[in-house]
């Protein structure tokens, strides 16, 4: 093997995002290579989640024959042309075991013959001219551009005095018997914290889960990274007075006291009163962060959000290092705690959009589009057909948009699945050609949707016959008109319980009138 390998594009990481990027690059005939530190694809899932149950849904029996619609409730499959490479064929479990994901990703790489080099850990990335990547064996790889798909691989440790005394979710024991009759504090209030708490309910004497602010539940916020119902059985034990508790406050310090730990908690609900509480074990479940240490100073990406993620443009490119792109869960800084870029069912479409951006920039390949008759009737039919079928706009709600582009000559083109922020910038730069005005078509939750209890019948949902759609809190289509990047007006299509926006009187006719 040559001591230096030169390729057009290097992908770092063979998790789901890296494999999705490689698949699209191979389909386009682009020379590339994937470097993976582990012995197989999807190494992250060999260890996480620690208690092995995924919270990404795997719904097999949908009642639909349309594979595009099925992807709305398949949160694990990567995008491909092979129906045999759907995750739904690997297990019938609604919440799968992480080992099924490892097996699936391995098959995806092999069956698509993706150019992955395993046991190849990147130790340095420099940029004397092109990017130069070195691995632990001394191998060198040179490329014009790099896609980093390594995920958030390092534990995120908050600034707490004495935090070194805490055990981390990353490597704490997963044997409940190790916590028998122990009083346990879990710092953090996300899914990893409650996953851990649920696992210890039968053996620990007392469990406290602590963190600042109000507890956010995914069923109310519609952000799937907030606490999921599958992980919140612990809340029953708290509210039904079974010795466990959720503490709303800041952890100010941890100190050793003999065999125990004394932890200072500043309680928000009682004006930051500080109380010192004794525990047998303290577990840190505060999430993960991106590891930028492999990058030399001349190409080290700027970080954001408590230095947990690389800062990125609307094209998922580093804000300070040109031609350095990101894919996968680390792209969630673009829609942090709002949409789904941090999860497979979101970022698989983000990777496809990134691929189209790169194809346009580096190879002159226009974003796929189709012509539509320049009439309100034709555009209405095009929009309604898409919102009733698309999985991309459904999964990456508010973030991805279809666009209806009107030229100066009155011609109309329809393009699919463009990141909204990128669309505005690209139109201004002329990357979509001659555009006099354009429409965006998104699926969105209504304003203040996270402040409404969907199970409170007094709050209710919008009437299915309300043709304005303006008061809709649930997911519904929104059409906006822009000229020179400036919002002109917008139209909301009324929400529908079955998510079928095809009523002539309620959905189509009001949209046609708006388009006139």
N, C-alpha and C positions, 0 to 999 in steps of 0.2 A: 504494500500500500504506500502511496506517495506520502511524504511527510507533510505536505500541504494540499488540501482539497479546496478547489475553487468552485463556487456555485453561484447561481443568481440570487437565491434567497435561502437564508438559514432560519429554521424554526427551532426554537429552544423549548423543549418539553413535549412529551408524547402522551399528555392527558387528553381529555375530550376536545379541548380547543385546538391543541397542536395537531391532532389527527384530523380534525375537521378542516383546518387550514391546508394540511398536506393533501387531503383528498381533492380539494378544489384546485390546488396548484397542479396536481397530476392530471386532473380532467382537462385543464387548460394547456397542458403540455409544457409547463414551466419547470426549468431545472431548479431543483431544491433538495435540501437534506434536512432531516429532523434529528436532533441530538437529544437523547434521553438518558438521565443519570441512572435510572433503575434498570432492572433486568428484564422488564416487560412494560407494556403500555399501562397507563393508569396507576402508577405506583402509589399515588396519594390514597387511592381507595383500598389499598391493601392494609392501611392503618386507620383511616378515618371514614365515617364517624367511628369513634372508639367502641361503641356498643353495636355497631355493624348494621343498624337499620337506617336506610336512606329515607329522606322525607320528600323525595321527588316522586310524584305519583306515576303509576304504571297501570293505566286503565286499558284492559284488553277488549272488553265487551262494551262497545259504544253504541251499537245500533246503526252505525254509519258504514257505508262501503267506500266512501271517499277517503283516500289515504291522507289528503291534505287536512281534512277535518279531524281525522284521528290524531294528528300531531298536536291538536289542542289539548288532548288529555294524555299524551305520551311525553313525559318530561325528561326522558333519558336517551332517546334515540338521537344519533347524529344524522345529518342530512346526506342522503345518497340515493342513487337510482336503483339500488338493489333491495327489493322488498324483504329478502331474507335477512337483511342487516337492520332489522328493527328490534329494539330492546324488548318489545312486547313478546317476542318469541323465546325469550330466555327464562322468564319466570312468570307465573300467574299472580304473584303477590302484588297487592296494590302499593305497599311500601316495601320495595325490594331489599334484599340483603346486599351489602356492598361487594361481596364476592361475586355476585352476578354481574355487577358493573365491570369488575376487573376482567372477567371472562369475555364480556361483550366487547370491551375496548381492544383486547388482544385479538379477537376474531376480526374486528373492523380493520385493524392494521394489516393482518395477514391476508385476508381475503381481497383487500384492495391493493396488495403488494406495495405498501407505502414505504418510502426510503428512510426507514428509521434505524439509527445506530444506537443500540442499547449499551448499557454500562459505559456511557460517555458523559461524564459530568463536566459541565463547563466551569472552569476555574477563573478565567479572565476573559474580558471583552475589551479590546482596544480599538482605536480607529486612527491609524496613521494616515490613511486615505480611505480605503474600503474598511469595512468591519473585519477585524481579525479575532477569531475565537480560538481559545486553547482549552484542551481537555486535560483530565488528570493523568493521561498516559503520555502527554507531550504532543499529541496530535494537534494540527493547526488547520483552521477552516477560514476561508476568505469569502466574503459576500458583499454585494452592493447594499443589500437591505436585510434586516433581521426582524423576525416576528417573535416576541417573547411570550410564551404561553406556559409559564412556570407556576402560575397560580400564586396564592399567598402561602409561602412555604415556611415562614418563620413565625413562632409564637409572638403575639403582640403583648408586651408587658407594660401595664400602666405605671405611671410614676407614683408609687406608694412607698412610703418609708417602711423598710423591712420586708419588701415584697419577695426578697430572695428566700424567705422562710416558707413560702407557699409552694405547693406542688402544682404542676401545670397539667391541664387537660391533655396536653400533647403526650405525656408519658406516665400519668398517674395510673395506679392499678385499676383494672376494670373488673376485678373480682369483688363482689359485694361482701364476701365473708371477711375481707381485710378491714371492713369498717364496722364490724359487729359491735354494737353498744357504744359507738363513738358519736360525739357531738361534732358535726361537720359544718363548716362554712364554705359555700361556693360563691366566689366573686365573679359576677357576670350574670346577665339575665337574658342571654340569647338561647338558641336551641342547644348548643353544647352544654350550657349550664344546666338546663332542665332535663336534658337527656341523662346527664350524670345524676341529678337528683332523683329522677324516676328510678334509676337503677339501684339506688341505695335505700329506698323507702322501707324495704323489708328488713334491713339489717341495722342501719344507723339508728341511734336513739333519738337524735334531734338533727334536723337539717335546716339551715338557713341559707337562702339564696339572696344575695345582696347586689344592689346597683342603684345608681342615681336615676331620677326621673320616673315617670309613670311606666308601668309595664305595658308593652305594645303587643297586641294579639293580631296575628296575620289575618284571621277571619274578619277583622274590623278595618285594618289599614290596607288590606289587599297587597301588602308587601310580603312575599313568601319567606323572606329572611327573618321577619319578626316571629315571635313565639308561635309555633304550630300546635294545633290541637293534639296531634299525635304525641307530642312531648310534654303536654301540660297536665297530666294526671296529678302531678305534685300539687297543683293549685287546689284540688279537692282536699288534700290532706291538710292544707293551710286553712282553708275557709271552714272546714268541718272540725277544726280544733283537735288535730291529731299530732301535736307537738312540733310541727314544722311551721316555717314562716318565710314570707318574702319581705325583706328589709328594703325600704326606700331611703337610700342615703349613700354617702360617700365613705369609702374605707380610707381612714386617715393614717393608719399605721398598724404594723404587725410586729409583735415582739415575742421572743421565746420566754417562757416562764416554767422552768423545770421541764416536764414532759409535755406540757400544754403550750397553747399560744393565746396571748391576750391581744385582741383586735379592737382598735378604736373605730367606732362607727358614728358618723355624723348624720343624724336622722333628719331628713328634709321635712317630714310631716309635723315635726315639733320644733320648728325654728332652729334646725341644725344643732340640737342638743347632742353632745358627744357622750357616748357610753362605751365603756370597755367591757367586752364580752369574752369569756373563756371558751376555747374550742380544742378538741383533740386533733383535728385535721383541718387544713385550709387548702382549698383547691382553687386555682386560677383558671377560669374559663372565659377569657376576655377576647378570644378570637385570634386571628393571624394577620400577618403583614407581608408585603412584598420584600424580597431580599435583593437590594441593589448593590451588594458588596462585590459582586463579580465584575462590575463595570469600572474601568479606569476613569480618572477624573475628566478626561476630554470627551467622554461619551456616557457619563453617568446621568441617568434620567432624573429630572427634578421630581420630588415626591410631594404628595398632598394628603389631606385628611389624616392629621396626626402622623404623617410620614408612613402611612400604611399602604398607599397605592402610588404608582407612577402617574404624574400629571400628564394629561393627554388632550390633544386637539379633538375637534369633531370628527376627524378621520382616524382616531385611535393612534395617532402618531405622537411621540414624545414632544412636549412643548419646547424642549431645548436641544434635542438631538434629532436632526432630520434623518429620515429613512429608518428610524427605529420605531417599530410598531408593537402593539400589544393586542393580545387576544385572550378570551376566556374570562375567568372570574375577576381578574385584575382590571377589567374594563368597567367594573361597576362604579368607578368614580364618576363616570359620565351620567349616571342616573341613580346616584347613591341613595339607597333606601326608598326608591320611588318605583322603579320598574324591575326588570328581571335580568339585567346584564351579568349579574353575579352567578347565574345558574345555567345549567346546560340548555334548558328549554328556552332561555333568552339568548345566550351568547352564540348558540349555533347559527342563529340568523345574523347576529352581529359579525361573526366571522365571514359569512357569505357576503355581507355588505362591504366589509373590509377588502375582501378579494376583488369585488367589483371596482372599488375605489382604486386599488393597486393596478388592476387591468387597465383602467382608464389612464392613470397617471404614467405608468411605465411602459405600456404597450399600445396605447392609443385605441383601446377597445371601448366603444361607447357603452354606457349603461343600457341594458336591454330595454327596449320600448316598443310600443305598438301604436298605430294610428287609430284615432277614434273620430267619427263624424263630428264636426263642430256644431252640435245641436244639444240643447238641454236634455232631449230625450235620450240620445246616445250616451252622453256622459252619465246621466242618471243610471242607466242600465249597467254601464261599466263599473260604477261605484258600488251599486247594490250587489252585483255579482261578486265583487271582491270581498266586501265586508261580510257577506254570508258564508264565505269559504276560507278566507285566509287564516293560516295559523301564525304567520310571522307578526302581523299587526295585533293579533289576539295575544300572543305571548309577550312581545316587547311593546306593550301598550304605552301610548303617549310618546314613545321614543322613536319608533319607525313609522314612516308614512309612505303611502302611495302618493304620487304626484301627477296632477293633470296639467300639462304644460301647454300654454297657448302662445303661438308664435305671432310675430308682427303681421304675418300674412293671414292670420285667422286659423291656421291649421292647429290641430290638437293631438298631442302625444300623451300616452299613459305609461308611466314608469312605476315600478313596484319596489317597495321595501328599501327606501332611502332614509338614513338617519335624518331626523328633522333639522337638526343644527347644521349638518353637512349640506343638506339640500339648499338652505338659504345661502350659505357661503359659495357653493358650487355654481348656483344660478348667477350670483353676482360676478363670479370669475368667468362666466361664459362657458362652463364645462358641459352644460346641457344645451348648448347652441343658442339659437335666437329665441328668447323667451320674453314676451311682453307682460304676461301675468301668469300666475299659477295657483292651483288649488292643492292643499294638502288634505289627505284622507287618513285619519287616525282612529283608533279605538281608544277610548278614555273613560275613566271614572269621573263622575261629576265633582264639582267644587265641594269641598268639605265632606267628601264621602267617608273619610275616616272618623268623622265626628258623629256619624249616624249609626245607631245600633240596628243592624238589619233584621234583628229578631224582635224589635219593638214594634208592635202593630200600630201604635199611635204615630210612629214616624212614617211607616209605610214606604211604598215605592211609587214611582211616577205611574199614573194611569197609562195603561197600554194604548189608550186612544188619544192621548195628549199629543197633538201633531207638532207642538213647538219643540219638545225634547229638552228644553232649557233647564228644567228642574231635575233631570235625571241624575241620580247618584250612582247607579250601577253602570257597568260597562256599556258604552254605546258609541256609534260612529259620530265623528265630528268632521265637518268639512270647513276649511278656512280658505279665504282668498287673499293672496298677496300680490303686491305690485312693487318691484324693486326692493323686495325683502320686507316691505312694510305691510302689516296686517290691515286689510280693508274692511272685511266683515267675516262672519262665521255663521254656520248653520249646524244645529244639533239634531240628529235623527233619534226619534224616541226610542228609549230602551225597550227590550222585549224579553220576556221570561225565558223563551227558548232560544234567544239570540238569533232570531230569524227576522231580518229587516226587509221583508218583501211584500208588505201590505200596500196595495195601490193607494188607498186613502190615507193611511197613517204615515207611511215611510216614503213612497215614491213621489206622490203628487207634491208634497211640501218641498222636497229636494228639487224637483223640476222647476217649481216656482222660484225658489232661491236662485237657481242657475240662470234663469231668464234675466 
